[in-house]
Amino acid sequence: MLRCFDEQEDARLRGQELNLAIVDAADPDHVWGKASLYDVDLDEARAAVACWLAPHARGRGVATRTLRLLAQWAFDSLAIARLELTCAPDNVASQSVAERCGFVREGVLRSHIRFKGERRDTVVFSLLPGELR
Ligand SMILES: CC(C)(COP(=O)(O)OP(=O)(O)OC[C@H]1O[C@@H](n2cnc3c(N)ncnc32)[C@H](O)[C@@H]1OP(=O)(O)O)[C@@H](O)C(=O)NCCC(=O)NCCS
């Protein structure tokens, strides 16, 4: 189950970002992780998506289900035409989840971000309406 963070309401109302807690449907106080729709540009119909899970919640399909729900909602409710997912080149779990959902790997953005005092490459994936699996 996905729940909105009250303190993130301003960003949601500005149409820029949606940050959600991933919680156990049977015990909503039990938080499994967080999912975000960010860099939302409604004029260009683009957004990016990301997901983080606590170690105890990994390896049982929670991230895959979360990304599918959020992507479907972004396509249906926000008319998003391109959804991006980026991650570190060695983040195998994240890339597996992206490909399982139908995201297409587009390539590597070299020296893309600052990370722990160095610069780091980023792998970029995209998902278009109709490609969600
Ligand atoms: C990236 C991350 C979210 C992926 O979580 P995850 O638990 O590997 O992903 P899922 O919840 O979809 O689980 C997938 C695994 O569960 C298994 N699984 C079990 N039931 C499943 C189901 N119904 N549907 C999909 N997968 C299922 C799959 O076989 C898969 O295992 P595999 O990767 O060995 O093939 C998690 O590792 C994480 O939070 N990492 C740290 C933060 C991070 O890097 N975030 C990425 C930013 S985008």
Ligand as a Chemical Component Dictionary entry (heavy atoms), coordinates in Angstrom:
data_LIG
# 
_chem_comp.id                   LIG 
_chem_comp.type                 NON-POLYMER 
_chem_comp.pdbx_formal_charge   0 
_chem_comp.three_letter_code    LIG 
# 
loop_
_chem_comp_atom.comp_id 
_chem_comp_atom.atom_id 
_chem_comp_atom.alt_atom_id 
_chem_comp_atom.type_symbol 
_chem_comp_atom.charge 
_chem_comp_atom.model_Cartn_x 
_chem_comp_atom.model_Cartn_y 
_chem_comp_atom.model_Cartn_z 
_chem_comp_atom.pdbx_ordinal 
LIG C1  C1  C 0 16.431 -1.467  -5.759 1  
LIG C2  C2  C 0 15.470 -2.113  -4.757 2  
LIG C3  C3  C 0 14.299 -1.174  -4.525 3  
LIG C4  C4  C 0 14.967 -3.424  -5.385 4  
LIG O1  O1  O 0 14.295 -4.168  -4.425 5  
LIG P1  P1  P 0 14.068 -5.727  -4.684 6  
LIG O2  O2  O 0 13.567 -6.285  -3.418 7  
LIG O3  O3  O 0 15.267 -6.351  -5.312 8  
LIG O4  O4  O 0 12.997 -5.691  -5.806 9  
LIG P2  P2  P 0 11.621 -6.470  -5.800 10 
LIG O5  O5  O 0 10.876 -6.078  -4.587 11 
LIG O6  O6  O 0 10.912 -6.241  -7.065 12 
LIG O7  O7  O 0 12.086 -7.957  -5.696 13 
LIG C5  C5  C 0 12.635 -8.585  -6.819 14 
LIG C6  C6  C 0 13.069 -9.964  -6.369 15 
LIG O8  O8  O 0 12.002 -10.573 -5.658 16 
LIG C7  C7  C 0 11.594 -11.765 -6.337 17 
LIG N1  N1  N 0 10.129 -11.835 -6.341 18 
LIG C8  C8  C 0 9.415  -12.606 -5.531 19 
LIG N2  N2  N 0 8.115  -12.456 -5.786 20 
LIG C9  C9  C 0 8.017  -11.533 -6.774 21 
LIG C10 C10 C 0 6.915  -10.942 -7.474 22 
LIG N3  N3  N 0 5.647  -11.272 -7.193 23 
LIG N4  N4  N 0 7.167  -10.020 -8.437 24 
LIG C11 C11 C 0 8.442  -9.663  -8.731 25 
LIG N5  N5  N 0 9.520  -10.202 -8.093 26 
LIG C12 C12 C 0 9.304  -11.125 -7.138 27 
LIG C13 C13 C 0 12.139 -11.699 -7.730 28 
LIG O9  O9  O 0 12.459 -12.978 -8.206 29 
LIG C14 C14 C 0 13.345 -10.827 -7.558 30 
LIG O10 O10 O 0 14.483 -11.587 -7.237 31 
LIG P3  P3  P 0 15.741 -11.501 -8.189 32 
LIG O11 O11 O 0 16.113 -10.057 -8.276 33 
LIG O12 O12 O 0 16.746 -12.338 -7.494 34 
LIG O13 O13 O 0 15.275 -12.043 -9.502 35 
LIG C15 C15 C 0 16.162 -2.420  -3.407 36 
LIG O14 O14 O 0 17.246 -3.277  -3.635 37 
LIG C16 C16 C 0 16.641 -1.161  -2.720 38 
LIG O15 O15 O 0 15.875 -0.493  -2.038 39 
LIG N6  N6  N 0 17.927 -0.849  -2.862 40 
LIG C17 C17 C 0 18.524 0.315   -2.235 41 
LIG C18 C18 C 0 17.980 1.611   -2.810 42 
LIG C19 C19 C 0 18.152 1.713   -4.285 43 
LIG O16 O16 O 0 19.180 1.357   -4.820 44 
LIG N7  N7  N 0 17.130 2.239   -4.944 45 
LIG C20 C20 C 0 17.178 2.403   -6.376 46 
LIG C21 C21 C 0 16.893 3.814   -6.745 47 
LIG S1  S1  S 0 15.927 3.776   -8.247 48 
# 
loop_
_chem_comp_bond.comp_id 
_chem_comp_bond.atom_id_1 
_chem_comp_bond.atom_id_2 
_chem_comp_bond.value_order 
_chem_comp_bond.pdbx_ordinal 
LIG C1  C2  SING 1  
LIG C2  C3  SING 2  
LIG C2  C4  SING 3  
LIG C2  C15 SING 4  
LIG C4  O1  SING 5  
LIG O1  P1  SING 6  
LIG P1  O2  DOUB 7  
LIG P1  O3  SING 8  
LIG P1  O4  SING 9  
LIG O4  P2  SING 10 
LIG P2  O5  DOUB 11 
LIG P2  O6  SING 12 
LIG P2  O7  SING 13 
LIG O7  C5  SING 14 
LIG C5  C6  SING 15 
LIG C6  O8  SING 16 
LIG C6  C14 SING 17 
LIG O8  C7  SING 18 
LIG C7  N1  SING 19 
LIG C7  C13 SING 20 
LIG N1  C8  SING 21 
LIG N1  C12 SING 22 
LIG C8  N2  DOUB 23 
LIG N2  C9  SING 24 
LIG C9  C10 SING 25 
LIG C9  C12 DOUB 26 
LIG C10 N3  SING 27 
LIG C10 N4  DOUB 28 
LIG N4  C11 SING 29 
LIG C11 N5  DOUB 30 
LIG N5  C12 SING 31 
LIG C13 O9  SING 32 
LIG C13 C14 SING 33 
LIG C14 O10 SING 34 
LIG O10 P3  SING 35 
LIG P3  O11 DOUB 36 
LIG P3  O12 SING 37 
LIG P3  O13 SING 38 
LIG C15 O14 SING 39 
LIG C15 C16 SING 40 
LIG C16 O15 DOUB 41 
LIG C16 N6  SING 42 
LIG N6  C17 SING 43 
LIG C17 C18 SING 44 
LIG C18 C19 SING 45 
LIG C19 O16 DOUB 46 
LIG C19 N7  SING 47 
LIG N7  C20 SING 48 
LIG C20 C21 SING 49 
LIG C21 S1  SING 50 
# 
